[in-house]
Structure formats: structure tokens, C-alpha cells
């Protein structure tokens, strides 16, 4: 949190919002509060709803905003503004010169991951969630970081494990795959190696590898 607030001071957040026309100078909307409510509340929380986003904002803002007043501020200019913040963050933390020499040995760098999309409970029969009276879809992506493309995309219900959507094969040859613990499986690691691929994964606490 300290690193992010240092990278994006309140004065910068407010000035850039005015530049893009996201808010007017005397607007009731507090842009720094909105940004941090999105990052630390909505984006990081389990309840990803617009109503939850507004509640997160109102819980820390000096003045609360009604539902109508809040939702009308979710505009294309706000999308452009948030995209600018992401690009600024990437520019500030990226250190390509420190990794190029090592990464060049790989044909591509790939990232496999999945994320849950919370749906209305009326869709629970089609998109089963982990908890009752909820519905959720899961988006599975295989991202080619080198080419900045999506090589595979799948949508399932929330109960489908990320690991089942990752298929090994000859496509792995010469590629480095970044995996989180959802994909941790010794047989999978062996198959990646057998296909002349490479991987990076965290270790489970129970793991006891020979180094």
C-alpha cells in the first residue's frame, strides 16, 4: 500500500483526473478515494459488485455519494484514466534491461492464470460457485507475454479448477511458463520438461525438493 500511494500521490491523481475531464475542480467525487477503493476494496475483495464498490468508496470518503450519483461517474473517461494509471505503474516498475539477457534464451514467456467473475445468483445452475446461493464464472487465460497475445481463453463455472484447463504438449518447446500454486503438480512439471519447456512455480509448504 505504501509503495502504491508513493507512486500515485493524491495531487497527481487529482490533477490527471481534471486533465482528462473525469471530474471538475469543485466535484464532490474524491478521486484518490475512488482509486484506492477500487484497488484495495473492489479489486481485492470477494464481493466484486458495483454496489460493493460504492460502499467501499463511501466508507472512507468525506462525503457519501448516492447510487445514481456514483454510477453516472463510471464513464469511458474514467476507463481511460484508470488505463493511464496502469501504464504509469508499469513504466515505473519495469526494468527490462535487467532481464533481457536471461529471457532471450526462451522462445516465449507464457503465463497461465484464472480469475473468478461473480455473476447474479439466478445463473447458479449454469455457473456453479463454490458457495451456495452464488453464481460464478471462471476465466482461464494463457498469455504470451513476449508477443502480448492471448493464446488460449476458456470460460467455465467457478468450480472448475484452473489446473484442468492447462494442457501440456509440443507447444511448450523452448517456452518458459509462469505458474501459480493452482497448477502445482509434479507430473505436469515432468511433462513440461519432457516437451523441452521450462517453468517457474512457487513451492507448496509440504514440498521437500532436492537442490
BELVENVEN-V410673 format. One line per field, one symbol per residue. ss: DSSP state (2 for helix, 1 for strand, 0 for the rest). psi: psi as a letter, one per 30 degrees, with the letter a starting at -180 (. if undefined). burial: b if it has 16 or more other ideal C-beta (glycine too) atoms within 10 Angstrom, else e. A space follows every 50 residues. Layout:
BEGIN
ss->???
psi->???
burial->???
END
This chain:
BEGIN
ss->02222220022222222220000000000022222222222200000002 22222222000000002222200002222222222222222220022202 22200001111111111110222000010000001111111111000011 11111110000222200002220011111022200222222222000111 10000000000
psi->eeeefeeileeeeeeeeeefgellegkfkjeeeeefeeefdeeflfjile eeeeeeefffleklkleeeeeffileeeeeeeeeeeeeeeeefkiefffe eefffkelkkkkllkkjklkffgfeeiklfklglkklkkkkjkjeefhlj fkkkkalffkkeeffjklafffkgkkkkkaffgjkeeeeeeeefghlllk klklffkilk.
burial->eeeeeeebeeeebbebbeeeebbeeeeebbbbbbbbbbbebbeeeeebee ebbbbbbeeebeeebeeeebeebeeeebeebeeebeeeeeeeeeeeeeee eeeeeeebbbebbbeeebbeeeebeebbbeeeebbbbbebebbeeeeeee eeeeebbbebebbebbebeeebeebbbbbeeebeeeebbeebeeeebbbe beeeeeeeeee
END
